Amino acid sequence: MQQPGMVPVGPGVYASWGSRFGAFLIDYLIAGLVPVIAVIASIILESSLKGCLGDSACRAAREQARVPLIIALLVIAVLWGFAAHIFILVKEGQGASPGKKAMKIRLIREETGRPLGFGLALLRRICHVLDSAACSIGYLWPAWDAKGQTFADKVMRTVVVRTE
């Protein structure tokens, strides 16, 4: 029997705000680490072009070598970010993004207990605009909501539950 004031544990129990936030951080580390490194590298390469202040021949040689590399790094950043977000959405549509899997939580439809699928996961991601409104209070809402839902979860009728 559950003791009053005790937090229930085990599979099917609503996920805590902390575990949801941890999953978010892991997913965005996956999606954002390569683009951040690529952008930083391109900034460093760009700043190295400034070493030829008055020498146009030096500057032209450096630009010829570095500019294509800078463009390639920025293209890699954009492609990785896009592909990673699609990958995360596909996995989230199946119930658990890499971050959710690591945090041992799962995204399901409230009525059926089944995963959303890619289309509804994408629509849920779009609905997160509601969470961003009013100083992003919707992202904090799960901390005190009985079901641990964001505004997007309420609209989409989804819940995040623990798997263990």
C-alpha positions in Angstrom: 0.0 0.0 0.0 1.2 3.5 -0.9 2.1 5.7 2.1 0.6 9.2 2.1 3.1 11.7 0.8 5.3 9.1 -0.9 6.1 9.3 -4.6 5.0 6.2 -6.5 7.7 4.4 -8.4 7.8 1.8 -11.1 6.7 1.3 -14.7 3.7 3.3 -15.8 4.1 6.0 -13.2 4.3 9.6 -14.6 7.9 10.7 -15.3 9.4 13.4 -13.1 10.2 16.8 -14.4 13.9 16.1 -13.7 13.9 12.9 -15.8 12.1 14.7 -18.6 14.7 17.5 -18.5 17.5 15.0 -18.4 16.1 13.4 -21.6 15.8 16.8 -23.2 19.4 17.6 -22.5 20.7 14.3 -23.9 18.6 14.7 -27.1 19.8 18.2 -27.6 23.4 17.2 -26.9 23.0 14.6 -29.7 21.4 17.1 -32.0 23.6 20.1 -31.1 27.1 19.0 -30.3 28.3 18.4 -33.9 26.8 21.7 -35.2 28.3 23.7 -32.3 31.7 22.2 -32.9 31.4 22.9 -36.6 30.4 26.5 -36.1 33.2 27.1 -33.6 35.7 25.6 -36.0 34.4 27.8 -38.8 34.6 30.9 -36.6 38.2 30.1 -35.7 39.1 29.6 -39.4 37.4 32.8 -40.3 39.3 34.7 -37.6 42.6 33.2 -39.0 41.9 35.1 -42.2 42.5 38.4 -40.4 46.2 37.7 -40.1 46.8 39.2 -43.6 45.7 42.7 -42.9 47.5 44.6 -45.7 48.8 41.8 -47.8 46.2 41.0 -50.5 48.1 38.0 -51.9 48.3 36.4 -48.5 44.6 37.1 -47.9 43.6 35.6 -51.3 45.7 32.5 -50.6 44.1 32.0 -47.2 40.6 32.6 -48.4 41.1 30.1 -51.3 42.1 27.4 -48.7 39.8 28.2 -45.9 36.5 29.5 -47.3 35.5 26.2 -48.8 36.3 24.5 -45.5 34.2 27.0 -43.6 31.3 26.5 -46.0 31.7 22.7 -45.7 31.7 23.0 -41.9 28.5 25.1 -41.9 26.8 22.7 -44.3 27.7 19.8 -42.0 26.3 21.7 -39.0 23.0 22.3 -40.8 22.7 18.8 -42.2 23.6 17.1 -38.9 21.2 19.3 -36.9 18.3 18.5 -39.4 19.1 14.8 -39.5 19.5 14.5 -35.8 16.1 16.2 -35.1 14.4 13.8 -37.6 16.1 10.8 -36.0 15.0 12.0 -32.5 11.4 12.5 -33.8 11.3 9.1 -35.3 12.5 7.5 -32.1 10.1 9.7 -30.0 7.3 8.6 -32.3 8.2 5.0 -31.4 7.9 5.9 -27.8 11.4 6.8 -26.7 14.0 9.2 -28.1 17.6 8.4 -27.2 17.4 10.8 -24.2 14.1 9.3 -23.0 15.5 5.8 -23.4 18.6 6.8 -21.3 16.4 8.3 -18.6 14.1 5.2 -18.7 11.0 7.1 -19.6 8.6 6.7 -22.5 6.1 9.0 -24.4 2.7 7.5 -25.0 -0.9 8.4 -25.9 -2.9 8.8 -22.7 -6.0 7.0 -24.0 -4.2 4.0 -25.5 -0.8 3.7 -23.8 0.7 3.3 -27.3 3.5 5.3 -29.0 2.4 8.3 -31.1 4.1 7.6 -34.5 6.2 10.1 -36.4 3.3 12.4 -37.6 1.9 12.9 -34.1 5.3 13.3 -32.6 6.1 16.0 -35.1 2.7 17.7 -34.4 3.5 17.5 -30.6 6.9 19.1 -31.3 5.1 21.9 -33.1 2.7 22.3 -30.2 5.7 23.0 -27.9 5.3 26.5 -29.2 2.5 26.7 -26.6 5.1 25.8 -23.9 7.4 28.6 -25.1 4.6 31.2 -24.7 4.4 33.2 -21.5 8.1 33.0 -20.5 8.3 29.2 -21.3 6.2 28.3 -18.3 4.8 25.3 -20.2 8.2 23.6 -20.0 8.1 24.0 -16.2 4.5 22.9 -15.9 5.3 19.2 -15.5 7.0 20.0 -12.2 3.7 20.6 -10.5 1.1 19.0 -12.9 -0.5 15.8 -11.5 0.3 13.9 -14.7 3.6 15.7 -15.4 2.3 17.2 -18.7 3.5 20.2 -20.7 0.9 22.3 -22.5 1.8 20.4 -25.7 1.1 17.1 -23.9 -2.3 18.3 -22.7 -3.2 19.4 -26.3 -1.9 16.1 -27.8 -3.3 14.0 -24.9 0.1 12.4 -24.3 2.0 11.5 -21.1 5.5 10.6 -20.3 5.8 7.5 -18.0 8.6 5.7 -16.4 9.6 2.3 -17.9 11.3 1.0 -14.7 
